[in-house]
Amino acid sequence: MKIKSFLILILLISVASSVSFSQGKFSAHVGAAVPMGKFGSDDLNASSSGFAGFGGSIGFHYNKPINKKGLGVFVKLDFAINPLFNADLRKGIKEANEVNSQSYEIKFINYLNLPISLGLNYTLKPIKKVSVFGEAGITSSFLKMTNYKHSIIGSYLPDVGYVDQHRKQKHKLSFSIGFSLSGGICFFDKIEIGINYYRLGEHKIKTEWDETVEYWNTTDVKQGNSSFNKKVSLLMFTIGYRF
């Protein structure tokens, strides 16, 4: 599977590099990144839930017409950040642990998505200063979950007493292949408003963790590694400017 994904990425890069960047149009955009499907689910009973919260995005887009009927090719790079857990759930986790311990510190995880898309664009200009466009493409998707850590000082465990707990967890970069569908409207050939759907495939995320529990004169240290799969889908609402 890794070899197949790598070959597809090489193909995307090769095709993108063969596109001449003359007579095309560049644009930059920012917007909202809304998790969709299982990626945005907060169902505690489903292991597939991503618990991703509402986030933001920034990106760059290049489109080159290939005929006079509105057909073109595009290359698009986006970066999106989504928190693991929404603001209310993060607040609840912090408050619950602060009540049950003397001191509590936590560094929550964020999802960092970097989709690179290549595909076909069709543009229609119904009136002189307004155009509408639609796009469909193949997407190579890189996902990084930021590192997690927490320290709980003076929490009480039955049969043990008061303990100090420390945990760190690192996540490796993952890669998958998906697709993108986009549409939008452009005013005066400058201002773009778009909606973009990304189905970024299933990512296998590998983790390494270590945990330390201190009580009385005893220190227990545990280390390990694991992996899990996350299906990633995003809906981005963007506004951009063509150069």
Buried (B, 14 or more C-beta within 10 A) or exposed (E): EEEEBEEBBEEBEEBBEEBEEEEBBEBBBEBBBBBBBBBBBBEEEEEBBBBBBEBEBBBBBBBBBEEEEBEBBBBBBBBBBBBBBBEEBBEEBBEEBBEEBEEBEBEBBBBBBBBBBBBEBBBEEEEEEEBBBBBBBBBBBBBBBBBBBBBBBEBEEEEEEBBBBBBBBBBBEBBBBBBBBBBBEBEEEEEBBBBBBBBBBBBBBEBBBBBBBBBEEEEEEEEEEEEEEBBBBBBBBBEBEBE
